[in-house]
Amino acid sequence: MSVWGKLAGAAAGLAIGGPLGALLGGIAGHLVVDRESEPDEVDKQLAFTIGVIALGAKMAKADGHVSTDEVHAFKEVFRVPESEKDNVARIFNLAKQDTAGFESYAKQLARLFGDDPEMLRNILEGLFHIAEADQIIHPSERAYLQTVATHFGIGETEFQYILSRHCATTRQSSYQVLGVAPDISDEELRSKYRKLMVENHPDKLIARGLPQEMIDIANKKIAVVNEAYDEIQKERRMLKARV
């Protein structure tokens, strides 16, 4: 059964457990209790989906209102099958009531994907995509994202790198986009660039079970990284030509 096919089931909520399972169980009218056993891979994919819906809803509400741009951005993150749109809308509406409680969702995702930090970074990237939908990341949204990042084990330095890729007004340089220092050697720069390309390659992300929409976001990230790398290469060639 696909992840979307399991979405409305009470058994799915029981399988996930915790606050995300309770949220899923809520749309089916069932009381969901936590369980100690580890979820299987399908349950993890479902937890990923519900987690992004819940955190995305609260992300959109973090600045005090949900704009149409943010709703559109959310729909870009997940192209929901027609048969599941009502269920997703119920989860989104339940979660977006206010920003209270979002940390419990973030903590549960951190536990579920504690051995998979790349998955947690992908979730954060999706939230940034929603936050920047109205062309500005508000201070309250930034604080929200930073709190989620902290629960995900993403430090301040890496958070600033991610922020710089999504918010041009905070971008200090192309080096910041790549997460490197300006004095990095050419060889180290190429190595970092290749690493970023491998980490965000569509085939790898598909193999990890990410939906197509998250792969689309990763492709946008690749575009920003490519642009930054090209700028650095041009700058370095010009500097060498002057010597």
Secondary structure, 3 states (H helix, E strand, C coil): CCHHHHCCCHHHHHHHCHHHHHHHHHHHCCCCCCCCCCCCHHHHHHHHHHHHHHHHHHHHHCCCCCCHHHHHHHHHHCCCCHHHHHHHHHHHHHHCCCCCCHHHHHHHHHHHCCCCHHHHHHHHHHHHHHHHHHCCCCHHHHHHHHHHHHHCCCCHHHHHHHHHHHCHHHCCCHHHHHCCCCCCCHHHHHHHHHHHHHHCCHHHHHHCCCCHHHHHHHHHHHHHHHHHHHHHHHHHHHHHHHC
